[in-house]
Amino acid sequence: RSWIVPPSGVKGVDLHDVEDHACFVPKKCVARFTGHDAGVHRIRLFPRTGHLLLSAGLDGACKVWSVAERKCMRTYVGHTAAVR
């Protein structure tokens, strides 16, 4: 099974169904993803399922994280400056 395929039990989100979920400001830290050598400029969740997280670092690296396992799945390097 490919790591990019959502785990079983994770259903996709209908982008037009705003009643499906609620957004809120978190009250406490529930997870910490560490691995960049400098700050992170941007993070994005995988579209529809949100089972993966992409981080663009000021260290010139992009990382793909598993949200469920809270670990780095892939690291892409090659930029000489910060990734925006």
C-alpha positions in Angstrom: 0.0 0.0 0.0 1.3 3.5 -0.9 1.8 5.9 2.0 -0.1 8.6 0.1 -3.3 6.5 0.1 -5.5 7.4 3.1 -5.7 4.8 5.9 -8.8 2.7 6.1 -11.5 4.4 8.0 -10.6 7.9 6.9 -13.4 9.3 4.8 -13.0 12.2 2.5 -14.6 15.6 3.1 -17.2 17.0 0.8 -15.9 20.6 0.2 -19.5 21.9 -0.3 -20.8 20.3 3.0 -20.0 23.0 5.6 -22.1 21.1 8.3 -19.8 18.1 8.2 -17.2 19.5 10.6 -16.6 22.5 12.9 -13.5 24.7 13.1 -12.2 25.9 16.4 -9.2 27.5 17.9 -7.2 24.8 19.9 -7.0 25.3 23.6 -3.8 23.3 24.1 -1.0 21.6 22.1 -1.9 18.0 21.2 1.0 17.2 18.9 4.4 18.5 17.9 6.1 17.6 14.7 9.8 18.1 14.9 12.5 17.7 12.2 13.3 21.0 10.5 16.6 22.6 11.3 15.0 26.1 11.2 11.5 27.5 11.4 8.6 26.5 9.2 7.2 29.0 6.7 4.0 27.2 5.7 2.0 24.0 6.4 -0.8 22.5 4.3 -3.0 19.5 5.0 -3.6 16.9 2.2 -6.8 17.9 0.3 -10.1 16.2 1.3 -8.7 13.7 3.9 -6.1 15.6 5.9 -4.2 12.4 6.7 -0.9 14.0 5.5 0.7 17.3 6.3 3.2 19.2 4.1 5.7 21.6 5.7 7.9 24.1 3.9 10.9 25.0 6.0 13.2 27.9 6.3 16.0 25.3 6.1 15.3 24.6 2.4 13.5 21.3 3.0 9.9 20.2 2.4 8.6 17.4 4.6 5.6 15.1 4.3 4.2 14.0 7.7 1.7 11.3 8.6 -0.8 13.0 10.9 -2.0 9.7 12.5 1.5 8.4 13.2 3.0 11.8 13.9 6.2 11.0 12.0 8.0 12.3 8.9 7.3 10.1 5.8 9.5 11.9 3.3 12.0 14.8 3.2 12.7 16.7 0.0 15.9 18.8 -0.1 17.6 20.8 -2.7 16.6 24.4 -2.2 19.4 26.7 -1.3 17.1 29.1 0.4 13.8 29.0 2.4 10.9 27.2 0.8 7.8 29.4 0.7 
